[in-house]
């Protein structure tokens, strides 16, 4: 159980998280609310760029969880919105290739599918707005595939919806975080992208300096690094990185 300062009455905690974390954090929210009913947790999911813009405009979020790529957390830290002392590497994820079930076999496997004529559209995150897009473009460029498939690319404008695009046949293939793909069991994972082709995908957590609930925010920040949270994240395909939360 998490030990920290407790509010004496029901309080609202506002967490901001990348859209790709919707599945694991929704599962985690249920566990947290059961253990700590005195705290009402409200999670906001969106692209990293959009979330950071809201925070800078005074959204009042208490905690943030985002991938390191794209420099969004660094920008919040340098501009004074993020508490640097509280920043921790929490989770590690990876990139996977998704294929629509209706694609014929054709003898192709894995990443070879991206250049196949049957694949007309490949859904990916939007670089600059979603770290998923930054990691994906980096990987495809290093694999020598970007120029070959650039004309097939469809950007996920909603963020976190690449698997849905493949499931709905709006795209024949897509590249997503493994944890995001785990929420779509009917969308086959054809391959893991070679992890040597992109920087390691780390999700960091931190407290925000202009949050509306400092005590509640710290409580949830600690819970994210607890054994209870670790079990939920592992069930959603995320690798644990955090150590026991230290003093702030």
C-alpha positions in Angstrom: 0.0 0.0 0.0 1.1 3.5 -0.7 2.2 5.5 2.3 2.2 9.3 2.0 0.4 12.3 3.3 -3.4 11.8 3.2 -6.1 14.3 2.5 -8.8 14.3 5.2 -11.7 14.4 2.6 -12.4 13.3 -0.9 -10.2 15.0 -3.4 -9.8 15.0 -7.2 -6.5 14.0 -8.7 -5.9 14.9 -12.4 -3.5 12.9 -14.4 -2.4 13.6 -18.0 -1.1 10.7 -20.1 -0.3 9.8 -23.6 -3.1 8.3 -25.6 -1.3 5.1 -26.0 -1.6 4.5 -22.3 -5.4 4.6 -22.2 -5.7 0.8 -21.8 -3.3 0.2 -19.0 -4.2 3.4 -17.1 -7.9 2.7 -17.3 -7.2 -0.7 -15.7 -5.0 0.9 -13.1 -7.6 3.5 -12.3 -10.1 0.8 -11.2 -7.5 -0.7 -8.9 -6.5 2.7 -7.4 -10.1 3.8 -6.8 -10.9 0.5 -5.0 -7.9 0.9 -2.8 -8.3 4.6 -2.2 -11.9 5.7 -2.6 -11.2 9.0 -0.9 -9.4 10.1 -4.0 -11.3 10.6 -7.3 -8.8 10.0 -10.2 -9.5 11.7 -13.5 -7.2 10.7 -16.4 -6.9 12.8 -19.6 -5.5 11.0 -22.6 -4.2 12.8 -25.7 -1.2 13.3 -27.9 1.9 14.6 -26.1 2.0 17.9 -27.9 -1.6 18.6 -27.1 -1.3 17.6 -23.5 1.7 19.9 -22.9 -0.2 22.8 -24.6 -3.1 22.3 -22.2 -0.8 22.2 -19.2 0.9 25.4 -20.2 -2.5 27.0 -20.6 -3.4 26.2 -17.0 -5.2 22.8 -17.1 -4.4 22.1 -13.5 -3.2 18.5 -14.0 -1.2 17.1 -11.0 0.7 14.2 -12.6 2.0 13.5 -16.1 3.0 10.3 -17.8 4.6 10.5 -21.3 7.2 8.9 -23.5 10.6 10.6 -23.4 10.8 11.0 -27.2 9.9 14.3 -28.8 11.3 16.4 -25.9 7.8 17.3 -24.6 8.7 16.6 -20.9 12.0 18.4 -21.3 10.2 21.4 -22.5 7.8 21.4 -19.6 10.7 21.0 -17.2 12.8 23.8 -18.7 9.8 26.1 -18.6 9.0 25.4 -15.0 5.8 23.4 -15.3 7.3 20.1 -14.3 9.0 19.2 -11.0 12.3 17.8 -12.1 13.0 16.1 -8.8 10.0 13.9 -9.2 10.7 12.8 -12.7 11.2 9.0 -13.0 11.5 6.4 -15.7 8.5 4.3 -15.0 7.8 1.9 -17.9 9.4 0.5 -21.1 7.4 -0.4 -24.2 8.2 -1.5 -27.8 7.0 -1.1 -31.3 5.0 -3.8 -33.1 3.7 -4.2 -36.7 -0.1 -4.9 -37.0 -1.8 -6.4 -40.0 -5.4 -6.6 -40.9 -6.8 -10.1 -40.7 -8.1 -10.0 -44.2 -4.7 -9.7 -45.9 -3.7 -12.8 -47.9 -0.6 -14.7 -46.9 1.4 -14.5 -50.0 4.5 -16.0 -48.4 5.5 -12.7 -46.8 6.2 -12.3 -43.1 6.9 -9.5 -40.8 8.1 -6.1 -42.0 8.2 -7.4 -45.6 4.5 -6.8 -45.7 4.9 -3.0 -45.6 6.2 -2.9 -49.2 3.7 -5.5 -50.5 1.2 -4.2 -53.1 -1.7 -5.6 -50.9 -0.8 -3.0 -48.3 -2.2 0.3 -49.6 -2.2 2.2 -46.3 0.1 2.1 -43.2 -1.2 3.9 -40.1 1.4 5.5 -37.7 1.5 8.2 -35.1 2.1 11.7 -36.2 5.7 12.8 -35.6 6.1 15.9 -33.5 2.6 15.5 -32.0 2.8 11.9 -30.8 6.1 10.2 -29.6 4.8 7.0 -31.3 5.3 8.7 -34.6 8.8 9.9 -33.7 9.9 6.4 -32.7 8.2 4.8 -35.8 9.8 7.2 -38.4 13.2 6.7 -36.7 12.8 2.9 -37.0 11.6 2.9 -40.6 14.4 5.2 -41.7 17.1 3.0 -40.0 15.6 -0.1 -41.6 15.7 1.5 -45.0 11.9 1.3 -45.4 10.7 4.9 -44.9 11.3 6.0 -48.5 9.7 2.8 -49.9 6.5 3.2 -48.0 6.2 7.0 -47.4 3.4 7.2 -50.0 1.3 4.7 -48.0 1.5 6.5 -44.7 -1.7 7.6 -42.9 -1.2 9.6 -39.8 -3.2 8.9 -36.7 -4.7 12.4 -36.0 -6.6 11.2 -32.9 -3.6 9.6 -31.2 -3.7 6.0 -29.8 -6.0 4.8 -32.6 -3.6 3.0 -34.9 -4.8 -0.5 -33.9 -8.4 0.7 -34.4 -7.6 1.9 -37.9 -6.2 -1.6 -38.8 -9.1 -3.4 -37.2 -11.6 -1.3 -39.1 -9.7 -1.8 -42.4 -9.0 1.9 -42.7 -5.4 0.8 -43.0 -4.0 -2.6 -44.0 -1.1 -2.3 -41.6 0.0 -0.1 -38.7 2.8 0.4 -36.2 1.8 0.8 -32.6 3.2 0.5 -29.1 2.9 -3.1 -27.8 0.8 -2.1 -24.8 -1.7 -0.2 -27.1 -1.9 -3.2 -29.4 -2.7 -5.5 -26.5 -6.1 -3.8 -26.1 -7.1 -5.1 -29.6 -6.9 -8.9 -29.5 -8.5 -9.3 -32.9 -5.7 -7.4 -34.6 -2.7 -9.7 -35.3 0.8 -8.7 -34.3 2.9 -9.7 -37.3 6.3 -8.7 -35.8 8.2 -6.7 -33.3 10.2 -3.9 -34.9 14.0 -4.5 -34.2 14.7 -2.6 -31.0 18.1 -1.7 -32.4 16.4 0.5 -35.0 15.0 3.1 -32.6 15.7 4.6 -29.2 14.3 2.7 -26.3 10.7 3.6 -25.5 10.6 4.9 -21.9 7.6 6.4 -20.3 8.4 8.9 -17.6 6.2 10.2 -14.7 6.5 13.5 -12.9 4.5 15.9 -10.7 3.4 19.1 -12.2 4.2 22.4 -10.5 0.8 24.0 -11.2 -1.4 21.1 -10.2 -4.5 21.8 -8.2 -4.0 18.9 -5.7 -0.4 18.6 -4.5 -1.1 16.0 -1.8 -3.3 13.9 -4.0 -0.9 14.2 -6.9 2.0 12.9 -4.8 -0.1 10.0 -3.6 -0.9 8.8 -7.1 2.7 9.5 -8.2 3.8 7.1 -5.5 1.1 4.6 -6.3 2.4 4.4 -9.9 5.6 3.1 -8.6 4.1 0.5 -6.2 3.8 -3.2 -6.5 0.0 -3.0 -7.2 0.7 -0.8 -10.2 3.5 -3.0 -11.4 1.1 -6.0 -11.6 -1.4 -4.1 -13.7 1.3 -2.7 -16.1 2.8 -6.1 -16.6 -0.6 -7.6 -17.5 -0.8 -4.9 -20.2 2.5 -5.8 -21.7 4.6 -3.0 -20.2 8.1 -3.6 -18.8 8.7 -2.2 -15.3 11.5 0.3 -14.8 10.7 2.1 -11.6 12.4 1.7 -8.3 10.8 2.4 -4.9 9.7 6.0 -4.8 12.1 8.1 -2.8 11.6 11.3 -0.9 10.7 14.4 -2.8 
